[in-house]
């Protein structure tokens, strides 16, 4: 089963610990770490995901509220990627944050 969700992501600028370079608009280079509970409190769970920018623009360090689609085949994601769920973006360390706006599947 594939779980898909729309989300808004914000990437840290490079000089604040963000990615050192932009990523293509479709990438599997980032991991989503979603918490449990309404506001992401509780233990986080990492998910390997494919992230696609809806505007087909690269994901650039410092991007703010970039609309993306997240897709994963991890069945546990249904419990974590719910509307309103906050998550961290990880690539060796935290490089940004996001919030799920709605689930597609």
Secondary structure in CASP SS format (residue, H / E / C, confidence):
PFRMAT SS
TARGET T0000
AUTHOR 0000-0000-0000
METHOD secondary structure of the structure
MODEL  1
X C 1.00
X C 1.00
X E 1.00
X E 1.00
X E 1.00
X E 1.00
X E 1.00
X E 1.00
X E 1.00
X E 1.00
X E 1.00
X C 1.00
X C 1.00
X H 1.00
X H 1.00
X H 1.00
X C 1.00
X C 1.00
X C 1.00
X C 1.00
X C 1.00
X C 1.00
X E 1.00
X C 1.00
X C 1.00
X E 1.00
X E 1.00
X C 1.00
X C 1.00
X C 1.00
X E 1.00
X E 1.00
X E 1.00
X E 1.00
X C 1.00
X C 1.00
X C 1.00
X C 1.00
X C 1.00
X C 1.00
X C 1.00
X C 1.00
X C 1.00
X C 1.00
X E 1.00
X E 1.00
X E 1.00
X E 1.00
X C 1.00
X E 1.00
X E 1.00
X E 1.00
X E 1.00
X C 1.00
X C 1.00
X C 1.00
X C 1.00
X C 1.00
X E 1.00
X C 1.00
X C 1.00
X C 1.00
X C 1.00
X C 1.00
X C 1.00
X E 1.00
X E 1.00
X E 1.00
X E 1.00
X E 1.00
X E 1.00
X E 1.00
X C 1.00
X C 1.00
X C 1.00
X C 1.00
X H 1.00
X H 1.00
X H 1.00
X H 1.00
X C 1.00
X C 1.00
X C 1.00
X C 1.00
X C 1.00
X E 1.00
X E 1.00
X E 1.00
X E 1.00
X E 1.00
X C 1.00
X C 1.00
X C 1.00
X E 1.00
X E 1.00
X E 1.00
X E 1.00
X E 1.00
X E 1.00
X E 1.00
X E 1.00
X E 1.00
X E 1.00
X C 1.00
X C 1.00
END
